[in-house]
Structure formats: C-alpha cells, structure tokens
Amino acid sequence: GENVEQHPSTLSVQEGDSAVIKCTYSDSASNYFPWYKQELGKRPQLIIDIRSNVGEKKDQRIAVTLNKTAKHFSLHITETQPEDSAVYFCAPRNSNYQLIWGAGTKLIIKP
Amino acid sequence: TAGITQAPTSQILAAGRSMTLRCTQDMRHNAMYWYRQDLGLGLRLIHYSNTAGTTGKGEVPDGYSVSRANTDDFPLTLASAVPSQTSVYFCASSLTEDNEQFFGPGTRLTVL
C-alpha cells in the first residue's frame, strides 16, 4: 500500500525562527498535497495545500514546496509564534482520491 | 451555519454492544468521510461516500458500516464493538472528492 513518512516527529524551535517539516510519499499518481494543523483536543484544519502542477505556494508565513520527481513536499513556517504550536500532518491524496495521512510532527515553539 | 457536527461528543461502550456515531453537515457537500485517529498516529480512513446513495471502503473498514441516505447525514455503525475500536472518530466532508475536506469536532469512543 501507499507509504507516507513525516520528518521530524518532533521539532522544537525558538520563537521567531523558521520551521520545516518534510513529507515523503510513495504513490507516484498522487496529485494533491495538503498540510493540516491539529491543536490538542481539536479537529484537523487545512492550513495550505498544493497541486502537482505547481512547485511552490505561499500564504503569509506559511509555504509549501513540492518535488514530484523525488516524491516529497515540505511545510515551511517563518517567524514562528506561540500559536503555531500544534501537531502538523501531511496527507497526500492517492489515485483513489483518498488522503493518506502521515504520523504527524509535533511542533513546539519555545519562548 | 453549523458546518459539520458529530454526536455524541464522547461515549463509553461495553464490548459486544452496538453503537451509531452521527455526522451531519449543512454545507451541501457531496462527499463525506469517516476517519479514526489513534494516539500518536495520523488519521485512517474507514469509509467514504462521494455522493448520496453511494459508499466505499477505506483503509480500515472491518467492523464498521455506513449508509448515505441523503446529502446531509453519514452515520457510522459499530455492530459489535471491540476494545481495539477505542479511538477518536472524525467525520469530514468536502464539496466533491477533489476539494478541501472539513472536519467535525470528533467523537471519543472507549470500548471496555
């Protein structure tokens, strides 16, 4: 079956610094690549997504980059703030239109 | 607008009992999904429905059934609960299977 891996599993950064989370996937037919943020005890919420005809997308402090050849995409958060503390999930969509979720990356913002 | 709602919020269930988790959306979304989330893991798809009247199996469908009689509702039934079904269950919906998925608040189920 499809394999999705996220790295690192935990990331601790100083407030104001940048954070980068990488997601690798195995299904070469994947064409939609979202990132979800989940705060403790809350539902997952989409923060940014990219489709396979685009290499990079940016929304204020958040960006996603895609390398389809290497089958990985990354979440970039700049100027991190305390409210960025959460678990982040990548969930590339397979050819059956199903999201295949990574195990998550816990982002800790140190004051 | 309520968006997507789930009931109950939490439930403790004896093994062997049946249970239906409810999910309702008022966004007129065609596609709906049920996921389970276990501690330290990402979400896993149980069942989905791309449009009213149709359903499909996801990654972990065994022990669960769904129905989609209308656009708004997508109940998930556990016919005979087992402890391994202890999890947080999220319902989600999207305009079509090609659009962003929106999640409900979740149901925390404990099977003893």
HADDOCK unambig.tbl for C-alpha pairs under 7 A between the chains (distance, minus, plus):
assign (segid A and resid 42 and name CA) (segid B and resid 105 and name CA) 6.60 0.50 0.50
assign (segid A and resid 43 and name CA) (segid B and resid 103 and name CA) 6.23 0.50 0.50
assign (segid A and resid 43 and name CA) (segid B and resid 104 and name CA) 6.61 0.50 0.50
assign (segid A and resid 43 and name CA) (segid B and resid 105 and name CA) 5.35 0.50 0.50
assign (segid A and resid 43 and name CA) (segid B and resid 106 and name CA) 6.73 0.50 0.50
assign (segid A and resid 44 and name CA) (segid B and resid 103 and name CA) 6.54 0.50 0.50
assign (segid A and resid 97 and name CA) (segid B and resid 97 and name CA) 6.23 0.50 0.50
assign (segid A and resid 97 and name CA) (segid B and resid 98 and name CA) 6.96 0.50 0.50
assign (segid A and resid 101 and name CA) (segid B and resid 42 and name CA) 5.35 0.50 0.50
assign (segid A and resid 101 and name CA) (segid B and resid 43 and name CA) 5.83 0.50 0.50
assign (segid A and resid 101 and name CA) (segid B and resid 44 and name CA) 6.96 0.50 0.50
assign (segid A and resid 102 and name CA) (segid B and resid 42 and name CA) 5.49 0.50 0.50
assign (segid A and resid 103 and name CA) (segid B and resid 40 and name CA) 6.84 0.50 0.50
assign (segid A and resid 103 and name CA) (segid B and resid 41 and name CA) 4.62 0.50 0.50
assign (segid A and resid 103 and name CA) (segid B and resid 42 and name CA) 4.37 0.50 0.50
assign (segid A and resid 104 and name CA) (segid B and resid 41 and name CA) 6.79 0.50 0.50
assign (segid A and resid 104 and name CA) (segid B and resid 42 and name CA) 6.06 0.50 0.50
